[in-house]
């Protein structure tokens, strides 16, 4: 059973609820291992090769950006021919493909930036058109507080409009701005004291980021890659570019490294691929801060289409919902999770998986992965094969133009890992055999708190609003309405108007039996007093009890039982 497309609640028309769908699994795999015990000659060869190919990649990227929208297969082939003489045919193919991917990524980022600017300009125009001090609503912000703030925002509107026109002109002309080596690292050159770096240390990082030591895989070739070849026993060899062929220490212009690799994670899967000569891409990277070299292997999986639950085959639905589901409510600082059976009934107590998204990017990523790992381990212990999450996207909800002075609210939304969570959770869940079901986030917190927070609370169990929202999320993924019981409404405790629409199935044992009493109420010996609205008292007064005791002075009969 699904929820109605739209209904009235407190005089407000609600929007339609989207159908839940099974999130598509990861499209590729990347594993990494350290290149240990490299000799000084090995490191020197890697530096020379990386620097030579990096200079070729920089010139090719410049030509690709100059082509802009006029790019075609002929210009691509011309660039590849020019690079082949200075490297090799396979190195030229990897360089031109990397340049094309970098231009396409910059193009997508440019389009997203234009959308952000358009949203900001629209919000500023709306707020500037309102009278000063006018209150806003949940959907639209109100006017500004003072004339000074109105004037400052009008100047910002002019700046954003100018920036938007410039970005639109670049997008129409196909002009993108790309920095090989990252724009952030380039800006660090002017703030070495704040970064606590010397010029030499910065130069080493800059050159290492601009090196190019990556090769795409080829199927039906030896070990799946002719440029950077890794054998099943871990031997790494590199096909040297033509100008550097004199550095070869093996036949056919190849250089064999002394280090051996042994991938601990997915090593068996990688070994099967290279043994069968299936395509595997490799990238060699140098971490200047640690002084270490790494080798990353990656390959693709066949793309899996996302399946809506309403149109999915029946075996898929039965498999995902057979053992129940875990609902996860994403918050700033923790995941609130609750386990539900196949009929939508909560089981056990709520779970919280905390994380800290402050500090460096590596720390934030590790915290998120640790929280997801604990969640997946709990799901495997309970036997659940699916986890329900909200299909959230706060990209347009955390702008300063929409929320203005509400900095804490913007920080709260920014602290919720929406896109990163979904990508991490889908990829990590696929490794342990757990499916991810994405549901519409509309009204889950409101209806969950309304229908589940108070009934699930107990003296020894505190249920928060987030826990109730996780129950609502799981029930929506299971196909049940969020309300605990639905129409027809009862006249009394009997089902006079027919059976409930959310009940146990006819074949379930014990479905017609009476409900077991709640433990806290069944053994409660505390006195119950009546109310002033004509409610019958449950205990007699002390005067009446004394009068009864005076009349019954004799001994009481004892029971034989």
C-alpha positions in Angstrom: 0.0 0.0 0.0 1.3 3.4 -0.9 0.5 6.8 0.5 -2.0 9.1 -1.2 -0.7 11.4 -3.8 -2.0 14.5 -2.1 -4.2 15.2 0.9 -5.1 17.9 3.4 -3.3 18.3 6.6 -4.1 21.3 8.9 -5.5 23.2 5.9 -2.5 22.6 3.7 -2.3 20.8 0.4 0.5 18.2 0.5 2.6 17.4 -2.5 2.7 14.0 -4.2 5.0 11.3 -2.8 7.5 9.9 -5.2 7.8 6.1 -5.6 10.7 4.5 -3.8 13.5 3.0 -5.9 16.4 0.7 -5.5 19.7 2.8 -5.8 22.0 1.6 -8.6 25.1 -0.1 -7.4 28.7 1.1 -8.0 29.9 1.3 -11.6 33.5 0.6 -10.9 36.1 -0.6 -8.4 39.4 1.1 -7.4 42.0 -0.6 -5.1 45.4 0.7 -4.0 48.7 -0.7 -2.8 52.0 0.9 -1.8 55.1 0.5 -3.9 57.6 -0.5 -1.3 61.3 -1.0 -1.5 61.8 1.2 -4.6 65.4 1.9 -5.4 66.7 5.4 -6.1 67.0 4.5 -9.8 63.3 3.4 -9.8 62.2 6.7 -8.3 64.3 8.7 -10.7 62.8 6.9 -13.7 59.3 7.5 -12.4 60.0 11.2 -11.9 61.5 11.6 -15.4 58.6 9.7 -17.1 56.0 11.5 -15.0 57.4 14.9 -15.8 57.8 14.2 -19.5 54.2 12.9 -19.9 52.9 15.6 -17.6 54.2 18.3 -19.9 52.6 16.6 -22.9 49.3 16.3 -20.9 49.4 20.1 -20.1 49.9 21.1 -23.7 47.1 18.7 -24.9 44.7 20.0 -22.3 45.4 23.6 -23.5 44.6 22.5 -27.1 41.4 20.8 -25.9 40.2 23.9 -24.1 41.0 26.0 -27.1 38.9 23.8 -29.3 35.9 24.4 -27.1 32.6 23.4 -28.7 34.3 22.9 -32.1 35.9 19.7 -30.8 35.3 16.7 -33.1 36.7 13.2 -33.7 39.0 14.7 -36.4 40.6 17.2 -33.9 40.9 14.4 -31.3 42.7 12.2 -33.9 45.0 15.1 -34.8 46.0 15.7 -31.2 46.7 12.0 -30.7 48.9 11.8 -33.8 51.0 14.8 -32.5 51.5 13.1 -29.2 52.3 9.6 -30.5 55.7 10.7 -31.8 56.8 12.0 -28.4 55.5 9.1 -26.4 53.6 6.1 -27.9 50.2 5.4 -29.3 48.8 4.0 -26.0 50.3 6.9 -23.9 48.8 9.4 -26.4 45.4 7.7 -26.2 45.5 7.9 -22.3 46.5 11.6 -22.4 43.9 12.7 -24.9 41.1 10.8 -23.1 42.2 12.4 -19.7 42.1 15.8 -21.3 38.6 15.2 -22.7 37.3 14.0 -19.3 38.8 17.0 -17.6 37.2 19.4 -20.0 33.8 17.6 -19.6 34.1 17.8 -15.8 34.9 21.5 -15.9 31.9 22.0 -18.2 29.5 20.2 -15.7 30.9 22.3 -12.8 30.4 25.5 -14.8 26.8 24.6 -15.4 26.2 23.8 -11.7 27.8 27.2 -10.9 25.4 29.0 -13.2 22.4 27.3 -11.6 23.7 28.4 -8.2 24.1 32.0 -9.4 20.6 32.0 -11.0 19.1 30.8 -7.7 20.9 33.5 -5.8 19.8 36.2 -8.2 16.2 35.1 -8.1 16.1 35.0 -4.3 17.7 38.5 -4.0 15.2 40.0 -6.5 12.3 38.5 -4.6 13.5 39.8 -1.2 14.3 43.2 -2.5 10.8 43.5 -4.0 9.2 43.0 -0.6 8.6 45.8 2.0 11.1 46.1 4.8 10.4 43.8 7.7 7.8 41.7 6.0 7.8 38.1 7.3 8.5 35.2 5.1 7.1 31.7 4.9 8.6 28.2 5.0 8.8 28.2 1.2 9.9 31.7 0.5 12.0 34.2 2.6 10.6 37.6 3.6 11.9 41.1 3.2 15.1 42.6 4.7 15.2 44.0 8.2 16.6 47.4 7.6 17.3 49.9 4.9 21.1 49.4 5.3 20.7 45.6 4.7 18.5 46.3 1.7 21.1 48.6 0.2 23.9 46.1 0.8 21.9 43.3 -0.8 21.2 45.4 -3.8 24.9 45.9 -4.4 25.4 42.1 -4.1 22.6 41.6 -6.6 24.5 43.7 -9.1 27.7 41.8 -8.5 26.0 38.4 -8.9 24.2 39.5 -12.0 27.5 40.6 -13.6 29.1 37.3 -12.6 26.1 35.4 -14.0 26.3 37.2 -17.4 30.0 36.4 -17.6 29.5 32.7 -16.8 26.7 32.4 -19.3 28.8 33.9 -22.0 31.7 31.5 -21.3 29.3 28.6 -21.2 27.8 29.6 -24.6 31.2 29.9 -26.1 32.5 26.7 -24.6 35.2 28.4 -22.5 36.2 26.6 -19.3 38.9 27.4 -16.8 41.0 24.4 -15.7 44.2 24.3 -13.5 46.3 21.2 -13.7 47.6 20.5 -10.2 44.4 22.0 -8.5 43.5 25.6 -8.1 43.8 25.4 -4.3 47.4 24.3 -4.5 48.1 27.1 -6.9 46.6 29.6 -4.5 48.8 28.2 -1.7 51.8 29.5 -3.5 50.9 33.0 -2.4 50.2 32.0 1.2 53.2 29.8 2.1 53.5 31.2 5.7 49.9 30.3 6.5 50.3 26.8 4.9 53.6 26.4 6.8 55.5 25.4 3.6 58.7 26.5 2.1 58.9 27.3 -1.6 60.8 24.1 -2.3 58.2 22.0 -0.5 55.5 23.6 -2.4 57.3 23.1 -5.7 57.7 19.4 -5.0 53.9 19.1 -4.4 53.1 21.1 -7.4 55.3 19.0 -9.7 54.0 15.7 -8.3 50.4 16.8 -8.9 51.1 17.7 -12.5 52.9 14.4 -13.4 51.0 12.0 -15.6 51.5 8.3 -14.9 48.1 6.7 -15.8 47.1 4.2 -18.4 43.8 2.9 -19.5 43.2 -0.9 -19.7 42.8 -2.9 -22.8 40.9 -6.2 -23.0 42.5 -9.2 -24.7 45.9 -7.8 -24.1 48.5 -9.3 -21.8 47.3 -8.9 -18.2 44.8 -6.3 -19.4 47.2 -3.4 -19.9 50.1 -2.9 -22.3 51.3 0.4 -21.0 51.5 -0.2 -17.2 51.5 -4.0 -16.8 51.1 -5.8 -13.5 51.5 -9.5 -13.5 49.5 -11.8 -11.2 52.5 -12.2 -9.0 52.8 -8.4 -8.5 55.6 -7.5 -10.9 55.2 -3.9 -12.3 56.6 -2.9 -15.6 56.2 0.4 -17.6 56.3 1.0 -21.3 58.7 3.9 -21.6 58.0 6.8 -24.0 60.1 6.9 -27.2 62.4 9.7 -26.1 63.2 7.8 -22.8 63.7 4.4 -24.3 67.4 4.5 -23.2 66.3 4.1 -19.6 64.8 0.6 -20.2 66.1 -2.4 -18.2 64.0 -5.0 -20.0 63.2 -5.9 -23.5 60.8 -4.0 -25.9 61.6 -0.7 -24.2 60.1 -1.5 -20.8 61.3 -0.7 -17.3 60.6 -3.2 -14.5 60.3 -1.9 -10.9 61.9 -3.7 -8.1 58.8 -3.3 -5.9 56.0 -5.9 -5.9 52.4 -5.2 -5.2 49.8 -7.4 -3.4 46.4 -5.9 -3.2 44.9 -6.9 0.1 41.4 -5.6 -0.7 39.7 -7.4 -3.7 43.0 -9.0 -4.5 41.3 -12.2 -5.7 39.0 -10.3 -8.0 41.9 -8.3 -9.5 44.0 -11.5 -10.0 41.1 -13.2 -11.8 40.9 -10.2 -14.2 44.6 -10.0 -15.0 44.8 -13.7 -15.5 41.9 -13.6 -18.0 43.5 -10.6 -19.7 40.5 -8.3 -18.9 41.0 -4.5 -19.0 42.5 -2.9 -15.8 43.5 0.7 -15.6 46.5 1.7 -13.4 47.7 5.0 -12.0 51.0 5.7 -10.1 50.9 8.5 -7.6 53.6 10.0 -5.4 52.6 11.3 -1.9 55.2 14.0 -1.3 54.2 14.6 2.4 54.8 10.9 3.3 57.5 10.2 0.7 55.6 7.2 -0.6 54.6 5.8 -4.0 51.3 4.1 -4.6 49.7 2.1 -7.4 45.9 2.3 -8.0 44.1 -0.4 -10.0 40.6 0.2 -11.3 38.0 -1.4 -13.5 34.4 -1.0 -14.4 31.3 -3.0 -13.7 28.3 -3.2 -16.1 25.9 -0.4 -15.4 22.7 -1.4 -13.4 19.6 0.5 -14.0 17.7 1.8 -10.9 14.5 -0.1 -10.4 11.4 1.6 -8.9 9.8 -0.6 -6.3 6.3 -0.3 -7.8 7.5 -1.5 -11.2 10.1 -3.9 -10.1 9.6 -7.7 -10.6 7.8 -9.4 -7.7 10.9 -11.6 -6.8 12.9 -8.3 -6.3 10.2 -6.9 -4.0 9.9 -10.1 -2.0 13.6 -10.5 -1.6 14.1 -6.9 -0.4 11.1 -6.9 2.0 11.2 -10.5 3.2 13.4 -9.9 6.2 12.2 -6.4 7.0 14.2 -3.2 6.5 16.3 -0.7 8.4 15.3 2.9 8.1 18.1 5.5 8.4 17.5 9.2 9.1 20.5 11.3 8.2 21.3 14.1 10.6 24.2 16.5 11.4 26.4 14.4 13.6 24.7 10.9 13.6 22.6 8.4 11.8 19.3 7.4 13.5 18.4 3.9 12.5 15.5 1.6 13.4 14.8 -2.0 12.3 11.3 -2.9 11.1 9.8 -6.3 10.2 8.1 -7.0 6.9 4.8 -5.7 8.3 6.2 -2.4 9.4 6.5 -3.1 13.1 9.6 -1.7 14.9 11.8 -4.3 16.5 14.1 -3.6 19.4 15.5 -0.3 20.3 16.7 2.6 18.1 20.4 2.8 17.1 22.6 5.9 16.7 25.8 5.9 14.7 27.7 9.1 15.4 30.4 10.8 13.3 32.4 14.1 13.4 32.6 16.1 10.2 35.1 18.7 11.5 38.7 18.9 10.7 40.6 17.8 7.6 39.0 16.1 4.6 40.7 12.8 5.4 39.3 12.8 9.0 35.8 13.6 7.7 36.0 10.8 5.2 37.2 8.3 7.8 34.5 9.3 10.2 31.8 8.8 7.6 33.2 5.4 6.5 33.4 4.2 10.1 29.8 5.1 10.8 28.6 3.4 7.6 30.7 0.3 8.5 29.0 0.0 11.9 25.6 0.4 10.3 26.3 -2.3 7.7 27.7 -4.7 10.4 24.5 -4.2 12.4 22.4 -4.9 9.3 24.3 -8.1 8.6 23.8 -9.3 12.2 20.1 -8.8 12.1 19.7 -10.5 8.7 18.3 -7.5 6.9 19.0 -7.3 3.2 17.9 -3.7 2.5 18.5 -0.3 4.1 16.1 2.6 3.4 17.4 6.2 3.2 16.0 9.5 2.2 16.8 10.8 -1.3 18.1 14.1 0.0 19.8 17.0 -1.9 20.5 20.2 0.0 22.4 21.9 -2.8 19.9 24.7 -3.1 18.9 24.8 0.5 22.2 26.1 2.1 22.7 29.3 0.1 23.3 32.5 2.0 20.8 34.3 -0.3 17.9 32.2 0.8 18.5 31.9 4.6 20.3 35.2 5.1 21.2 35.6 8.8 20.4 32.0 9.7 24.0 31.0 9.8 23.5 28.2 12.3 20.7 26.7 10.1 23.0 26.8 7.0 25.8 25.2 9.0 23.4 22.5 10.2 22.3 21.7 6.6 25.9 21.8 5.4 26.9 19.3 8.1 24.5 16.6 6.7 26.5 14.5 4.3 23.8 14.0 1.6 25.6 13.3 -1.7 28.8 11.8 -0.1 26.6 9.6 2.1 24.7 8.1 -0.7 27.8 7.4 -2.8 29.7 5.9 0.1 26.7 3.9 1.4 25.8 2.4 -2.0 29.4 1.3 -2.8 30.1 -0.1 0.7 26.7 -1.9 0.9 27.2 -3.5 -2.4 30.4 -5.2 -1.0 28.4 -6.9 1.8 25.3 -7.8 -0.3 22.9 -5.1 1.1 20.6 -3.1 -1.2 19.8 0.6 -0.7 16.3 1.8 -1.2 15.8 5.6 -1.6 12.5 7.1 -0.6 10.9 10.5 -0.9 11.9 12.6 2.2 8.6 14.5 2.2 7.0 14.8 5.7 9.0 11.8 7.2 10.1 13.8 10.3 6.7 15.5 10.8 4.6 12.3 10.4 7.1 10.1 12.2 7.0 12.3 15.3 3.2 12.6 15.1 2.5 8.9 14.8 5.5 7.0 16.3 7.5 9.1 18.8 5.1 9.0 21.7 3.9 5.3 21.2 7.4 4.0 21.0 8.7 5.8 24.1 9.1 3.8 27.3 10.6 4.4 30.8 13.8 2.7 29.7 13.8 3.8 26.1 14.0 7.4 24.9 12.7 7.9 21.3 13.8 11.1 19.6 12.2 12.8 16.6 15.0 11.4 14.4 14.2 7.8 15.6 10.6 8.3 14.7 11.6 9.6 11.3 13.7 6.5 10.7 10.6 4.4 11.3 8.6 6.5 8.8 11.4 6.1 6.2 11.4 2.3 6.6 7.6 2.0 6.4 7.6 4.0 3.2 10.2 1.8 1.7 8.2 -1.3 2.8 5.1 0.0 1.0 3.2 0.8 4.2 1.7 4.1 5.1 3.4 6.0 7.9 0.3 5.9 10.1 0.1 3.0 12.4 -3.5 2.2 11.6 -5.6 3.3 8.7 -9.3 3.5 7.6 -12.0 2.5 8.3 -12.3 4.3 11.6 -13.5 2.2 14.6 -16.7 2.8 16.5 -15.2 1.0 19.4 -12.6 -1.7 20.0 -14.3 -4.2 17.6 -13.8 -4.1 13.8 -17.4 -3.3 13.1 -16.7 -1.5 9.8 -14.3 -4.2 8.6 -10.8 -5.3 9.1 -8.0 -2.8 9.2 -6.1 -2.2 6.0 -2.8 -2.6 7.9 -2.9 -5.9 9.8 -1.4 -9.3 9.9 -2.1 -11.5 6.9 -4.8 -14.1 7.0 -2.3 -17.0 7.1 -0.4 -15.7 10.1 -0.8 -17.8 13.3 -2.3 -16.1 16.3 -3.7 -13.2 14.4 -7.1 -13.6 16.0 -5.8 -13.9 19.6 -6.2 -11.1 22.1 -3.3 -8.7 22.5 -0.9 -9.3 25.4 -1.1 -6.5 28.0 1.7 -4.0 28.3 4.0 -5.0 31.1 4.2 -1.6 32.7 0.4 -1.3 32.9 -0.5 -5.0 33.7 1.5 -5.1 36.9 1.0 -1.5 38.0 -0.2 -1.6 41.6 -0.3 2.2 42.0 -3.8 3.7 42.8 -5.7 5.3 40.0 -7.7 8.4 40.8 -10.6 9.7 38.8 -11.0 13.1 37.2 -13.4 16.0 37.8 -15.3 15.4 34.5 -17.7 12.8 35.9 -15.1 9.9 35.8 -15.8 7.1 38.1 -13.4 6.8 41.0 -11.4 3.5 41.2 -10.8 3.6 45.0 -13.2 4.3 47.9 -12.5 7.0 50.3 -10.8 6.4 53.7 -14.1 7.1 55.6 -16.0 4.5 53.7 -13.3 1.9 54.3 -13.3 2.6 58.0 -17.1 2.2 58.1 -16.9 -1.2 56.3 -14.2 -2.4 58.6 -16.3 -1.5 61.6 -19.3 -3.6 60.3 -17.1 -6.6 59.4 -15.3 -7.1 62.7 -15.4 -10.9 62.6 -12.8 -13.2 61.2 -12.6 -13.4 57.4 -13.0 -16.8 55.7 -9.8 -18.3 54.4 -9.5 -19.7 50.9 -8.7 -23.4 50.3 -6.9 -22.7 47.1 
